[in-house]
């Protein structure tokens, strides 16, 4: 079956929900309570161990097949705009996100800010926190990292929504 990785991810989610529902139903129906005064067969829930086991195994097999196909796709498909495979890009994006967050913190500083508690002010001592870097340079780096992050995310989205892979299910 051919589908994009975005569709494969949705299919995988559906398979996991199906498996979880089967397991929930099995947990409810595989045991039951009855009093000694009840007809046990009359209160016995419908449950077939062999059929349930087979259905869960079948869905698990599909989950493994989709995950494997996605893993191969991610390690072999190069995102042209970025010149790296999807799996490399999936590691690069969090790096850029963290880097951007750090640069945002750095650019939010004033070149010189008052620091310290009230006791310092009462004693006539003013303590300062001073940025030991050029804030304008950091702002330029922030713009560049933001642009790179957006480019990477858009390129990944494009590949995930347009390039098809084979899912053997």
C-alpha positions as CSV (number, residue, x, y, z in Angstrom):
1,X,0.0,0.0,0.0
2,X,1.4,3.4,-1.0
3,X,0.9,6.4,1.3
4,X,2.7,9.5,2.5
5,X,4.5,9.4,5.9
6,X,1.9,11.8,7.3
7,X,-0.9,9.4,6.3
8,X,1.2,6.4,7.6
9,X,1.5,8.2,10.9
10,X,-2.3,8.6,11.1
11,X,-2.8,4.9,10.0
12,X,-0.3,3.9,12.8
13,X,-2.3,5.9,15.3
14,X,-5.5,4.2,14.2
15,X,-3.9,0.7,14.5
16,X,-2.7,1.5,18.0
17,X,-6.2,2.7,19.0
18,X,-7.6,-0.6,17.5
19,X,-5.1,-2.6,19.5
20,X,-5.8,-0.7,22.7
21,X,-9.5,-1.2,22.2
22,X,-9.0,-5.0,21.7
23,X,-6.9,-5.2,24.9
24,X,-9.5,-3.1,26.9
25,X,-12.3,-5.4,25.7
26,X,-10.2,-8.5,26.5
27,X,-9.5,-7.2,30.0
28,X,-13.2,-6.6,30.5
29,X,-14.4,-9.9,29.1
30,X,-11.7,-12.4,29.9
31,X,-12.8,-12.6,33.6
32,X,-16.1,-11.9,35.3
33,X,-17.7,-12.1,38.6
34,X,-20.8,-14.1,39.5
35,X,-22.5,-15.0,42.6
36,X,-23.2,-18.6,43.6
37,X,-26.9,-18.0,43.1
38,X,-26.5,-16.9,39.5
39,X,-26.5,-19.1,36.3
40,X,-22.8,-18.6,35.3
41,X,-23.5,-19.2,31.7
42,X,-26.3,-16.6,31.7
43,X,-23.9,-13.8,32.9
44,X,-20.8,-15.0,31.1
45,X,-19.6,-12.2,28.6
46,X,-18.8,-13.1,25.1
47,X,-15.1,-13.8,24.8
48,X,-13.0,-16.0,22.5
49,X,-9.4,-16.2,23.6
50,X,-8.0,-17.6,20.3
51,X,-9.9,-15.1,18.2
52,X,-8.8,-12.1,20.4
53,X,-5.2,-13.3,20.5
54,X,-5.2,-13.7,16.7
55,X,-6.7,-10.2,16.2
56,X,-4.2,-8.5,18.6
57,X,-1.3,-10.3,16.9
58,X,-2.6,-9.3,13.5
59,X,-2.8,-5.6,14.5
60,X,0.6,-5.8,16.2
61,X,2.1,-7.2,13.0
62,X,0.6,-4.2,11.0
63,X,2.0,-1.8,13.6
64,X,5.5,-3.3,13.3
65,X,5.3,-3.2,9.5
66,X,4.2,0.5,9.4
67,X,6.9,1.5,12.0
68,X,9.6,-0.4,10.1
69,X,8.5,1.2,6.7
70,X,8.6,4.6,8.4
71,X,12.0,3.9,9.9
72,X,13.4,2.9,6.5
73,X,11.8,5.9,4.9
74,X,13.2,8.3,7.5
75,X,16.7,6.9,7.2
76,X,16.8,6.8,3.4
77,X,14.8,9.8,2.3
78,X,16.8,13.0,1.8
79,X,14.9,16.3,2.3
80,X,16.3,18.2,-0.7
81,X,16.0,21.7,0.8
82,X,18.1,20.7,3.8
83,X,20.4,18.1,2.3
84,X,19.9,15.6,5.1
85,X,17.7,12.6,5.7
86,X,14.5,12.8,7.6
87,X,15.9,11.1,10.7
88,X,18.8,13.6,10.8
89,X,16.3,16.4,10.4
90,X,14.2,15.0,13.2
91,X,17.3,15.4,15.4
92,X,18.3,18.8,13.9
93,X,14.9,20.5,14.6
94,X,15.0,20.0,18.4
95,X,18.6,21.3,18.4
96,X,17.4,24.4,16.5
97,X,14.4,24.8,18.9
98,X,16.7,24.7,22.0
99,X,19.2,27.1,20.4
100,X,16.4,29.5,19.5
101,X,15.0,29.4,23.1
102,X,18.5,30.2,24.4
103,X,18.9,33.1,22.0
104,X,15.5,34.4,22.9
105,X,16.5,34.5,26.6
106,X,19.8,36.2,25.7
107,X,18.1,38.9,23.6
108,X,15.6,39.6,26.3
109,X,18.3,40.9,28.6
110,X,19.2,44.5,28.9
111,X,22.9,45.4,28.4
112,X,22.9,46.2,32.1
113,X,20.2,45.3,34.7
114,X,19.9,45.8,38.4
115,X,20.3,42.6,40.4
116,X,20.3,41.6,44.0
117,X,17.8,41.8,46.7
118,X,16.3,44.7,48.7
119,X,19.1,44.5,51.3
120,X,21.7,45.7,48.7
121,X,19.7,48.8,47.9
122,X,19.1,49.7,51.6
123,X,22.9,49.6,52.1
124,X,23.5,51.9,49.2
125,X,25.1,49.2,47.1
126,X,23.7,48.5,43.7
127,X,24.5,45.2,42.1
128,X,24.2,44.8,38.3
129,X,24.0,41.9,35.9
130,X,25.8,42.9,32.7
131,X,25.5,41.1,29.4
132,X,28.9,39.9,28.4
133,X,28.0,39.8,24.7
134,X,26.8,42.0,22.0
135,X,23.0,41.8,22.1
136,X,22.6,42.9,18.5
137,X,24.9,40.0,17.3
138,X,22.7,37.6,19.3
139,X,19.6,39.1,17.7
140,X,21.0,38.5,14.2
141,X,21.8,34.9,15.2
142,X,18.3,34.5,16.6
143,X,16.8,35.7,13.2
144,X,19.1,33.2,11.4
145,X,18.2,30.3,13.6
146,X,14.5,31.2,13.4
147,X,14.7,31.2,9.6
148,X,16.6,27.9,9.6
149,X,14.1,26.3,11.9
150,X,11.1,27.4,9.8
151,X,12.9,26.2,6.6
152,X,13.6,22.8,8.2
153,X,10.0,22.4,9.5
154,X,8.4,23.4,6.2
155,X,10.8,21.2,4.2
156,X,10.0,18.2,6.4
157,X,6.2,18.9,6.2
158,X,6.4,19.0,2.4
159,X,8.2,15.7,2.2
160,X,5.9,14.1,4.8
161,X,2.8,15.2,2.9
162,X,3.9,14.6,-0.7
163,X,6.4,11.7,-0.9
164,X,4.9,8.2,-0.8
165,X,6.4,5.1,0.7
166,X,5.4,1.4,0.5
167,X,3.6,0.0,3.6
168,X,3.5,-3.8,3.3
169,X,0.1,-4.3,5.0
